[in-house]
Amino acid sequence: MPENSGIELASKINKSMDNISVIVFSSLKHEHIVMEAIRAGALDFIQKPIEERQLVESIEKIILAKQKDY
């Protein structure tokens, strides 16, 4: 993204929209980047190229976690 990184966007979304779940997608999967995304409020991190199975599993995991919170 030209103006913000995905991690910066995740942080902004997390601070302003508490009902939105964020999944960060990146071509880089260094441990520090994953941890930075999680600290910014991302609920999951998927490395590109994204496979449909990965995305479905991530969404299902987030839905299950949200259901446990209620």
N, C-alpha and C positions, 0 to 999 in steps of 0.2 A: 504494500500500500504506500502510495507516495508521501502522505503527510504523517501517518502514524504507523507504528508497528502493531501487530496483532495483540501483543502483550499490553501496549498502552491502551488500545481500544478495549480490551477485556477489563482493564482497571477502571476505565471511564464508565463502562456499562455496569460493572459491579457496584460502583459508587452511586450511580444515579437511577438504576432500575433493578431493584432487589428481586423482582419476580422473573427475571430473565436468566436463563442458564447459558453459560458460554463454553464452547469447545474451541480450542485453539488448534489450527491446522498450520503446519510448517514443514518446509523441506529440511530443516535442521532439527536434529534430535540429540542435542547435547544435554547432559543432565542439568546443567545450570539454566538452560533455556526452559526446560520442562518445569523446573522448580520455580522459576521466575513467573511463568504463566499461571501456575497454581497459586502462588502468592498474590497475583493480580486478580484472582477470583475465578479463573477458568476451572470448570469442574472436570475437564478431561483435556488430553493433548493427543492429537493424531498426526503421525508423520505422513507427509505427501510422498508419493501419490496415494490418494485415499481410495481404499477399497470399500465397496458398499457394505460388506459384512462388518468392517470396523466401525463405520458410522452408525449402523443399526445397533450394534452392541453398546456403543457409547451412549446413544440416546436411551436405550433400554435401561442401562445402569443408572443414568441420571433420573429417569422416571421412577425406578424402584427406590432410589435414595430419597426422592422428594415425597413419595408415598409414606415412607417410614417416618418422615418428619411430621406428618399430619395425623 
